[in-house]
Amino acid sequence: MARPISACLIACNEEAELARCLDALRFVDERVIVVDARSADGTEKIARERADRFEVRPYAGDIEQKSHCVALARHDWVLIVDPDEVVPPALGRELVETIDRAGPDVAGIEIDRLTWHLGRWILHGDFHPDWTLRAFRRSRARFAGRNPHGRIEVDGRVVRVRTPLEHYSYRDLADQIERIQHFSAQAAAALDAAGRRARLRDLVTRPPARFLRAYVLRGGFRDGVPGLVIAVATAFHVFLKYAKLYERRLRGDA
């Protein structure tokens, strides 16, 4: 018999994306959704209609929210997806097959994300390849790192699947800038909580270093104008993160 799989999602104001994401998850045995209590659109309605398990919860941080969502799952094998991601049929079949034949030493599966932005699939730079551990045995996994970009660590071997996960991350450039504002603030808060201080060299050297990594070393220039825009936006995110960390100290934020 096929091993059961739970798909876990957290969502906030994802009305435009959530139904498409959930419809692509029909191959799993359970869909678990935790909706941020701040969500103000039709996200909750869609989640109630299509989820097997559903909960509204105040947002406590990306790691905390996802940890809670995973804890609600009934099955040991869990797949984490974001509302702006789509599991194509070929990936769904490959995941089921990989989990069914996984030996006891296999605890996780990495998937490569392929991002659509500015009218094309982005194949280079900081966006690709983007291998992330998304399917795992819940009993042998834990969240690590810091918000807003935590990671899964597992006790056991990790394998990879060939088919990429489709990532429709941004509606447009304005949406990308809005998310940079949001995530840079979260990152600054996490750094502050860890006792980090913003130094002048962080503001001066880290943004251009990130641009050079994304645009030159990782070949972002091969994606044309979108590759340049993404590299600049990524560097701007790094600058804002440390500028906001500096600002938090000026304001005396906890």
C-alpha positions as CSV (number, residue, x, y, z in Angstrom):
1,M,0.0,0.0,0.0
2,A,1.1,3.6,-0.7
3,R,2.4,5.4,2.3
4,P,0.1,8.3,3.3
5,I,1.3,11.9,2.8
6,S,0.2,15.1,4.5
7,A,0.7,18.4,2.7
8,C,1.1,21.4,5.1
9,L,0.7,25.0,4.2
10,I,0.6,28.3,6.0
11,A,-1.3,31.2,4.4
12,C,-2.1,34.9,4.8
13,N,-4.0,36.9,2.2
14,E,-3.4,34.2,-0.5
15,E,-6.8,34.2,-2.1
16,A,-5.4,34.6,-5.6
17,E,-3.0,31.7,-5.3
18,L,-4.3,29.2,-2.7
19,A,-7.0,27.3,-4.8
20,R,-4.5,26.6,-7.6
21,C,-1.9,25.3,-5.1
22,L,-4.5,23.1,-3.3
23,D,-5.9,21.7,-6.5
24,A,-2.4,20.5,-7.5
25,L,-2.2,18.6,-4.2
26,R,-5.0,16.0,-4.9
27,F,-2.4,13.2,-4.9
28,V,-1.8,13.6,-1.1
29,D,-3.9,12.0,1.6
30,E,-4.4,15.0,3.8
31,R,-4.2,18.8,3.3
32,V,-3.5,20.8,6.4
33,I,-3.7,24.6,6.4
34,V,-2.9,27.2,9.1
35,V,-4.2,30.6,8.2
36,D,-2.7,33.7,9.7
37,A,-5.3,35.5,11.8
38,R,-4.4,38.8,10.1
39,S,-5.6,37.4,6.7
40,A,-8.3,39.8,5.4
41,D,-9.3,38.3,2.0
42,G,-11.0,35.1,1.0
43,T,-8.1,32.9,2.1
44,E,-10.0,31.4,5.1
45,K,-13.0,30.5,3.0
46,I,-10.9,28.7,0.4
47,A,-9.0,26.9,3.2
48,R,-12.2,25.8,4.9
49,E,-13.7,24.4,1.7
50,R,-10.6,22.5,0.5
51,A,-8.5,21.5,3.6
52,D,-8.8,18.3,5.5
53,R,-7.6,20.1,8.6
54,F,-7.8,23.8,9.1
55,E,-6.9,26.3,11.8
56,V,-6.7,30.1,12.2
57,R,-3.8,31.1,14.3
58,P,-2.1,34.5,15.2
59,Y,1.2,34.7,13.4
60,A,4.2,34.0,15.6
61,G,6.9,33.8,13.0
62,D,7.5,31.6,9.9
63,I,9.3,28.8,11.8
64,E,6.7,28.8,14.6
65,Q,3.7,28.8,12.2
66,K,5.1,26.0,10.0
67,S,6.1,23.9,13.1
68,H,2.5,24.2,14.4
69,C,1.1,23.3,11.0
70,V,3.3,20.2,10.7
71,A,2.3,19.2,14.3
72,L,-1.4,19.1,13.1
73,A,-0.6,16.5,10.4
74,R,-1.8,12.9,10.9
75,H,0.8,11.2,8.8
76,D,4.5,10.8,9.3
77,W,5.5,11.8,5.7
78,V,4.9,15.5,5.3
79,L,5.2,17.8,2.3
80,I,5.5,21.5,2.9
81,V,4.4,23.8,0.2
82,D,3.7,27.6,0.0
83,P,0.5,28.9,-1.5
84,D,2.4,30.5,-4.4
85,E,3.8,27.1,-5.4
86,V,2.4,24.4,-7.7
87,V,3.3,20.7,-7.6
88,P,3.0,19.6,-11.3
89,P,1.6,16.1,-11.9
90,A,5.0,14.7,-12.8
91,L,6.4,15.9,-9.5
92,G,3.4,14.5,-7.5
93,R,3.9,11.0,-9.1
94,E,7.7,11.1,-8.5
95,L,7.2,12.1,-4.8
96,V,4.7,9.3,-4.2
97,E,7.0,6.8,-5.9
98,T,10.1,8.0,-4.0
99,I,8.3,7.9,-0.6
100,D,6.9,4.4,-1.4
101,R,10.3,2.9,-2.1
102,A,12.2,4.9,0.5
103,G,14.1,2.6,2.9
104,P,14.3,3.2,6.7
105,D,17.5,5.2,6.3
106,V,15.7,7.9,4.1
107,A,14.3,10.7,6.2
108,G,13.9,13.6,3.7
109,I,13.5,14.6,0.0
110,E,14.9,17.7,-1.6
111,I,13.1,19.4,-4.5
112,D,14.4,22.0,-6.9
113,R,12.2,25.1,-7.1
114,L,11.8,26.8,-10.5
115,T,10.7,30.5,-10.2
116,W,8.5,32.3,-12.8
117,H,9.2,36.1,-12.6
118,L,9.1,39.0,-15.1
119,G,7.7,36.9,-17.9
120,R,10.0,33.9,-17.8
121,W,11.4,31.0,-15.8
122,I,14.5,32.1,-14.0
123,L,17.3,29.6,-14.6
124,H,20.3,31.2,-13.0
125,G,21.5,33.6,-10.2
126,D,20.2,33.3,-6.7
127,F,16.9,31.9,-7.8
128,H,18.1,28.7,-9.5
129,P,19.0,26.0,-8.7
130,D,17.1,26.2,-5.5
131,W,17.2,22.8,-3.7
132,T,15.1,22.8,-0.6
133,L,14.1,19.9,1.7
134,R,10.3,19.9,1.5
135,A,9.2,16.3,2.1
136,F,10.3,14.5,5.3
137,R,9.4,12.0,8.0
138,R,7.9,14.2,10.7
139,S,9.1,11.9,13.4
140,R,12.7,12.5,12.4
141,A,12.7,16.2,11.5
142,R,13.0,19.5,13.2
143,F,13.0,23.2,12.2
144,A,16.3,25.1,12.5
145,G,17.7,28.5,11.5
146,R,16.0,31.8,12.1
147,N,13.0,33.7,10.7
148,P,12.0,34.4,8.1
149,H,13.9,31.6,6.3
150,G,14.1,28.6,8.6
151,R,15.0,25.2,7.3
152,I,14.2,21.5,8.0
153,E,16.9,19.2,9.4
154,V,16.3,15.5,9.5
155,D,17.9,12.5,11.2
156,G,18.7,10.3,8.2
157,R,19.6,10.3,4.5
158,V,18.2,12.9,2.1
159,V,17.5,12.1,-1.5
160,R,16.5,14.2,-4.5
161,V,13.7,14.1,-7.1
162,R,14.2,15.3,-10.7
163,T,11.0,17.2,-11.4
164,P,11.0,20.8,-10.2
165,L,8.4,22.6,-8.0
166,E,6.8,25.5,-9.8
167,H,7.2,28.8,-7.9
168,Y,5.0,31.8,-8.9
169,S,6.6,34.0,-6.3
170,Y,5.7,37.5,-7.4
171,R,2.7,39.0,-9.2
172,D,5.0,41.8,-10.5
173,L,7.9,43.9,-9.5
174,A,5.9,46.0,-7.0
175,D,4.9,42.7,-5.3
176,Q,8.6,41.7,-5.1
177,I,9.5,45.1,-3.5
178,E,6.6,44.8,-1.0
179,R,7.8,41.3,0.0
180,I,11.4,42.6,0.4
181,Q,10.0,45.2,2.8
182,H,8.2,42.5,4.8
183,F,11.0,39.9,4.9
184,S,13.8,42.3,5.5
185,A,12.0,43.5,8.6
186,Q,11.6,40.0,9.9
187,A,15.2,39.2,9.2
188,A,16.3,42.3,11.1
189,A,14.2,41.4,14.0
190,A,15.7,37.9,14.1
191,L,19.2,39.3,13.9
192,D,18.4,41.7,16.7
193,A,17.0,38.9,18.9
194,A,20.2,36.9,18.3
195,G,22.3,39.9,19.6
196,R,23.6,41.0,16.2
197,R,24.6,44.7,15.6
198,A,24.5,46.4,12.2
199,R,28.1,47.6,11.3
200,L,29.1,50.0,8.7
201,R,30.8,47.3,6.7
202,D,27.6,45.3,6.6
203,L,25.8,48.2,4.8
204,V,28.8,48.9,2.5
205,T,30.1,45.5,1.5
206,R,27.3,43.0,1.9
207,P,24.8,44.4,-0.7
208,P,27.4,44.7,-3.6
209,A,28.8,41.3,-2.6
210,R,25.3,39.7,-3.0
211,F,24.8,41.5,-6.3
212,L,28.1,40.1,-7.7
213,R,27.3,36.6,-6.4
214,A,23.8,36.6,-8.0
215,Y,24.6,38.4,-11.3
216,V,28.2,37.3,-12.1
217,L,29.2,34.2,-10.1
218,R,25.9,32.4,-10.4
219,G,25.2,33.6,-13.9
220,G,22.2,35.9,-13.4
221,F,23.3,37.8,-16.5
222,R,22.2,34.8,-18.5
223,D,18.5,35.6,-17.7
224,G,18.7,39.0,-19.4
225,V,17.0,42.0,-18.0
226,P,15.0,39.9,-15.4
227,G,18.4,38.5,-14.1
228,L,19.7,42.1,-13.6
229,V,16.5,43.2,-11.9
230,I,16.5,40.2,-9.6
231,A,20.2,40.7,-8.7
232,V,19.6,44.4,-7.8
233,A,16.5,43.6,-5.8
234,T,18.3,40.9,-3.9
235,A,21.1,43.3,-3.0
236,F,18.5,45.8,-1.9
237,H,17.0,43.2,0.4
238,V,20.4,42.7,2.0
239,F,20.9,46.5,2.4
240,L,17.4,46.9,4.0
241,K,17.9,44.0,6.4
242,Y,21.0,45.6,7.9
243,A,19.6,49.2,7.7
244,K,16.5,48.1,9.6
245,L,18.7,46.3,12.1
246,Y,20.5,49.6,12.7
247,E,17.2,51.4,13.0
248,R,15.9,49.0,15.6
249,R,18.9,49.8,17.8
250,L,18.3,53.5,17.3
251,R,14.7,53.1,18.4
252,G,15.5,50.7,21.2
253,D,13.2,48.0,19.9
254,A,13.1,44.8,21.9
